Amino acid sequence: MHPEFSLMRRRVLMAIAALPAARVVQAQDGDLELKRTGGPYVPTPQVVVDEMLRIGRVGPGDFVVDLGSGDGVIVLTAAVKLKARGFGVDIDPELVTQSNNEAKIRGVADRAAFHVQDVFKADISKATVVTLYLLPNMMLDLRPKILADLRPGTRVVAHDYHFGEWLPDDQYTWDVPEKEAVNGVPRATVYLWIVPARVAGRWRLNLAAPAGEKFDLTLRQTFQNLDGTVAGGGAKGVKLTQSRLSGNEISFAFPSGGDRHLFKGRVAGDTMEGTVELAGGKGAAKWTATRVKA
């Protein structure tokens, strides 16, 4: 390819990248063609793929789903290097064929597959890790599906673009010479989110012996951010402190007798259970909570 044409083509691709829901594919006549999806096909450098899988803590027991899988490098790397299973979906048939052929060549076709599919229609319910490299508008459009279809605790990893006001649980930015420079800096950012359990609402909280107390717990939730109040045991509308939600893991505290009860536990649908460190150094007790239906 002539150097001047190559430079012009890169500039065209970067300009198209700013358009919403567009994918660049190579037409048979050699012209660039646009298809509706999450952005232009831009290969992810291997160093970024490795970092995405690292921050996502991918291992042999994981099922990785890549939405907008392109050349399949993320799922293929997870299968080859980390012995994970999974699949990728992409709207471009040629890229999907290329990815499936590469899976056969690498001997991981039994663990890595690729499908021609709209990312909004993909069944992601089995995923333990979801990866994305899509433009900002597509990320925001996919956010409701991510929160609704994935089980609490599922890890979601994205390259460069995020979910708006759903802030990441972790992120990492570093210089990547292999990337096309933006504003003169070839840099990448990877983001990690842990899908939070749905805990907003009213709960009946029970402390086992030696405390043996009952409380009414009201929780308010914005993504993984949690606050609320508790009533009972002489307390009325006392605000929670040290509230934290990570997947199914929940913790919170509230004052009692000049000290505080500190709760840690797990959410399972409409129930919670765990251990509470009792105020005043009175030891620990088991606790359970049941959601109060409206």
C-alpha positions as CSV (number, residue, x, y, z in Angstrom):
1,M,0.0,0.0,0.0
2,H,1.3,3.4,-0.9
3,P,2.4,5.4,2.2
4,E,0.3,8.4,1.3
5,F,-2.8,6.3,0.8
6,S,-2.1,4.5,4.1
7,L,-1.9,7.8,6.0
8,M,-5.1,9.0,4.3
9,R,-6.9,5.8,5.1
10,R,-5.9,6.1,8.8
11,R,-7.2,9.6,8.9
12,V,-10.5,8.5,7.4
13,L,-10.8,5.7,9.9
14,M,-10.2,8.1,12.8
15,A,-12.8,10.5,11.5
16,I,-15.3,7.7,11.1
17,A,-14.6,6.7,14.7
18,A,-16.3,9.8,15.8
19,L,-19.6,8.8,14.2
20,P,-22.2,6.9,16.3
21,A,-22.8,3.2,15.7
22,A,-20.7,2.7,12.7
23,R,-18.3,-0.1,11.7
24,V,-15.8,0.1,8.9
25,V,-15.4,-3.1,6.8
26,Q,-13.6,-3.7,3.5
27,A,-16.0,-4.1,0.6
28,Q,-15.3,-6.4,-2.3
29,D,-14.5,-3.5,-4.6
30,G,-11.9,-2.2,-2.1
31,D,-13.9,0.8,-0.9
32,L,-14.6,1.4,2.7
33,E,-18.1,0.5,3.7
34,L,-20.1,1.4,6.9
35,K,-22.2,-1.0,8.9
36,R,-24.2,-0.3,11.9
37,T,-22.5,-1.3,15.1
38,G,-20.4,0.0,18.0
39,G,-17.6,1.6,16.0
40,P,-14.9,1.1,13.4
41,Y,-12.8,-2.1,13.5
42,V,-9.6,-1.1,15.3
43,P,-7.4,-4.0,16.4
44,T,-6.6,-4.0,20.1
45,P,-2.8,-4.2,20.7
46,Q,-1.8,-7.5,22.5
47,V,-0.4,-5.5,25.4
48,V,-3.8,-4.0,26.0
49,V,-5.5,-7.4,25.6
50,D,-3.2,-8.8,28.3
51,E,-3.9,-5.9,30.6
52,M,-7.7,-6.3,30.1
53,L,-7.5,-10.0,31.0
54,R,-5.3,-9.2,34.0
55,I,-7.5,-6.5,35.5
56,G,-10.5,-8.8,34.9
57,R,-8.7,-11.6,36.8
58,V,-9.5,-14.1,34.0
59,G,-8.6,-17.7,34.8
60,P,-9.4,-21.3,33.7
61,G,-12.8,-21.2,35.3
62,D,-14.0,-18.2,33.5
63,F,-16.4,-17.8,30.6
64,V,-15.4,-14.7,28.6
65,V,-17.8,-12.9,26.2
66,D,-16.4,-10.2,24.0
67,L,-19.0,-7.8,22.5
68,G,-17.7,-6.5,19.2
69,S,-15.0,-9.1,19.0
70,G,-13.3,-7.9,15.8
71,D,-10.4,-10.3,15.0
72,G,-11.2,-12.3,18.2
73,V,-7.9,-11.6,19.9
74,I,-9.4,-11.1,23.4
75,V,-11.3,-14.4,23.5
76,L,-8.4,-16.2,21.7
77,T,-5.9,-15.0,24.2
78,A,-8.1,-15.9,27.1
79,A,-8.5,-19.5,25.7
80,V,-4.8,-20.0,24.7
81,K,-3.0,-18.3,27.6
82,L,-5.5,-18.6,30.5
83,K,-7.4,-21.8,29.5
84,A,-10.7,-19.9,29.8
85,R,-13.8,-20.5,27.6
86,G,-16.0,-18.1,25.8
87,F,-17.3,-16.5,22.6
88,G,-17.2,-13.3,20.7
89,V,-19.9,-11.6,18.6
90,D,-19.4,-9.2,15.8
91,I,-21.5,-7.8,12.9
92,D,-18.8,-8.4,10.3
93,P,-19.0,-11.9,8.8
94,E,-15.4,-11.8,7.5
95,L,-14.0,-11.0,10.9
96,V,-16.1,-13.8,12.5
97,T,-14.8,-16.3,9.9
98,Q,-11.3,-15.1,10.4
99,S,-11.6,-15.5,14.2
100,N,-13.1,-19.0,14.0
101,N,-10.4,-20.1,11.6
102,E,-7.8,-18.7,14.0
103,A,-9.4,-20.7,16.9
104,K,-8.9,-23.9,14.9
105,I,-5.3,-23.0,14.0
106,R,-4.5,-22.4,17.7
107,G,-6.3,-25.6,18.8
108,V,-8.9,-23.8,21.0
109,A,-12.0,-24.1,18.8
110,D,-13.6,-26.3,21.6
111,R,-13.2,-23.3,24.0
112,A,-13.5,-20.2,21.8
113,A,-16.2,-19.5,19.2
114,F,-17.4,-16.5,17.3
115,H,-20.8,-15.5,15.9
116,V,-22.3,-13.0,13.5
117,Q,-24.7,-11.2,15.8
118,D,-25.9,-7.8,17.0
119,V,-24.3,-7.2,20.5
120,F,-27.8,-6.2,21.8
121,K,-29.2,-9.6,21.0
122,A,-26.3,-11.7,22.3
123,D,-27.0,-14.0,25.3
124,I,-24.5,-12.9,27.8
125,S,-26.1,-14.6,30.8
126,K,-23.4,-17.3,31.1
127,A,-20.5,-14.8,31.2
128,T,-18.3,-14.4,34.2
129,V,-16.3,-11.7,32.3
130,V,-17.5,-9.4,29.5
131,T,-15.1,-7.4,27.5
132,L,-15.8,-4.4,25.2
133,Y,-14.0,-1.9,22.9
134,L,-16.9,0.2,21.7
135,L,-17.5,3.9,21.2
136,P,-19.1,5.9,24.1
137,N,-22.6,6.1,22.7
138,M,-22.7,2.3,22.3
139,M,-21.3,1.8,25.8
140,L,-24.1,3.9,27.3
141,D,-26.7,2.1,25.2
142,L,-25.4,-1.3,26.4
143,R,-25.3,-0.4,30.0
144,P,-28.9,-1.4,30.8
145,K,-28.3,-4.8,29.2
146,I,-25.1,-5.3,31.1
147,L,-26.8,-4.6,34.4
148,A,-30.0,-6.6,33.6
149,D,-28.5,-9.7,32.0
150,L,-25.4,-10.4,34.0
151,R,-25.2,-12.0,37.3
152,P,-24.0,-10.0,40.3
153,G,-20.2,-10.3,40.6
154,T,-19.6,-10.6,36.9
155,R,-16.6,-8.6,35.8
156,V,-16.9,-6.1,32.9
157,V,-13.8,-4.8,31.3
158,A,-13.6,-2.0,28.7
159,H,-10.8,-0.4,26.7
160,D,-10.7,3.4,26.5
161,Y,-14.5,4.1,26.9
162,H,-16.7,3.8,30.0
163,F,-20.3,3.7,31.2
164,G,-20.8,7.3,32.1
165,E,-22.0,7.9,35.6
166,W,-21.6,4.2,36.5
167,L,-18.1,4.7,37.8
168,P,-15.5,1.9,37.4
169,D,-14.4,-0.1,40.4
170,D,-10.9,0.0,39.1
171,Q,-9.0,1.5,36.1
172,Y,-5.5,1.7,34.7
173,T,-3.9,4.1,32.2
174,W,-0.5,3.7,30.6
175,D,1.4,4.6,27.4
176,V,1.0,2.1,24.6
177,P,3.4,2.9,21.6
178,E,1.5,0.3,19.5
179,K,-1.7,2.5,19.5
180,E,-2.5,5.3,17.2
181,A,-1.6,8.5,19.0
182,V,-4.5,10.8,20.1
183,N,-3.4,14.4,20.7
184,G,0.2,13.1,20.3
185,V,0.0,10.6,23.1
186,P,-0.4,6.8,22.4
187,R,-2.2,5.9,25.6
188,A,-4.7,3.3,26.7
189,T,-7.1,3.0,29.6
190,V,-8.8,-0.1,30.8
191,Y,-11.8,0.0,33.1
192,L,-13.2,-2.7,35.4
193,W,-16.7,-2.9,36.8
194,I,-18.2,-5.5,39.1
195,V,-21.9,-6.0,38.4
196,P,-23.6,-5.1,41.7
197,A,-26.5,-7.1,43.3
198,R,-29.8,-5.3,43.5
199,V,-30.3,-4.4,47.1
200,A,-32.4,-1.2,47.0
201,G,-35.5,-1.4,49.1
202,R,-36.7,-2.4,52.6
203,W,-35.2,-5.4,54.5
204,R,-36.0,-7.1,57.8
205,L,-32.7,-7.6,59.6
206,N,-32.3,-10.3,62.3
207,L,-29.4,-10.7,64.6
208,A,-28.9,-14.1,66.2
209,A,-27.9,-14.7,69.8
210,P,-26.2,-13.2,71.8
211,A,-27.7,-10.0,70.3
212,G,-31.1,-11.4,69.3
213,E,-32.3,-8.0,67.9
214,K,-34.4,-7.1,64.9
215,F,-34.2,-4.1,62.7
216,D,-35.9,-2.5,59.7
217,L,-33.2,-1.7,57.1
218,T,-33.8,0.6,54.2
219,L,-31.2,0.6,51.4
220,R,-30.7,3.1,48.6
221,Q,-28.5,2.2,45.7
222,T,-26.9,3.9,42.7
223,F,-25.0,1.2,40.9
224,Q,-22.4,0.0,43.4
225,N,-22.8,3.0,45.7
226,L,-24.9,2.2,48.8
227,D,-26.4,4.1,51.7
228,G,-29.5,3.8,53.9
229,T,-31.0,3.9,57.3
230,V,-31.9,1.5,60.1
231,A,-34.7,1.5,62.7
232,G,-35.2,-0.7,65.7
233,G,-33.4,-1.5,68.9
234,G,-34.1,2.0,70.1
235,A,-32.9,3.6,66.9
236,K,-35.0,5.5,64.5
237,G,-33.8,6.5,61.0
238,V,-30.2,6.1,61.9
239,K,-27.9,6.5,58.9
240,L,-25.7,3.6,57.8
241,T,-21.9,4.1,57.7
242,Q,-19.1,2.2,56.0
243,S,-21.5,1.0,53.3
244,R,-20.0,-1.0,50.5
245,L,-21.4,-3.2,47.7
246,S,-19.1,-5.3,45.4
247,G,-21.1,-7.8,43.4
248,N,-22.8,-10.0,46.0
249,E,-20.6,-8.8,48.8
250,I,-22.1,-6.3,51.1
251,S,-20.9,-4.5,54.2
252,F,-22.4,-1.7,56.4
253,A,-22.4,-0.4,59.9
254,F,-24.6,1.7,62.2
255,P,-24.1,3.1,65.7
256,S,-25.1,1.3,68.9
257,G,-24.3,2.1,72.5
258,G,-21.5,4.6,71.7
259,D,-19.9,2.1,69.3
260,R,-21.2,0.5,66.2
261,H,-22.3,-2.9,64.8
262,L,-20.3,-3.8,61.7
263,F,-22.0,-6.2,59.2
264,K,-20.4,-8.2,56.4
265,G,-22.2,-10.7,54.3
266,R,-23.5,-11.9,50.9
267,V,-26.6,-11.1,48.9
268,A,-28.6,-13.9,47.3
269,G,-31.6,-12.5,45.6
270,D,-34.2,-11.5,48.3
271,T,-32.0,-12.7,51.2
272,M,-28.7,-11.7,52.8
273,E,-26.7,-13.3,55.5
274,G,-23.3,-12.9,57.2
275,T,-21.5,-12.1,60.4
276,V,-21.8,-8.9,62.5
277,E,-19.0,-7.6,64.8
278,L,-21.1,-6.4,67.7
279,A,-20.7,-3.0,69.3
280,G,-18.8,-2.7,72.6
281,G,-16.5,-5.6,71.9
282,K,-19.3,-8.1,72.6
283,G,-18.1,-10.6,70.0
284,A,-19.7,-11.7,66.8
285,A,-23.0,-13.0,65.8
286,K,-24.7,-14.3,62.7
287,W,-27.2,-12.1,60.9
288,T,-29.8,-12.6,58.2
289,A,-32.0,-10.2,56.2
290,T,-35.1,-10.8,54.1
291,R,-36.4,-8.3,51.5
292,V,-39.8,-6.8,52.4
293,K,-42.0,-7.0,49.4
294,A,-43.8,-3.9,48.4
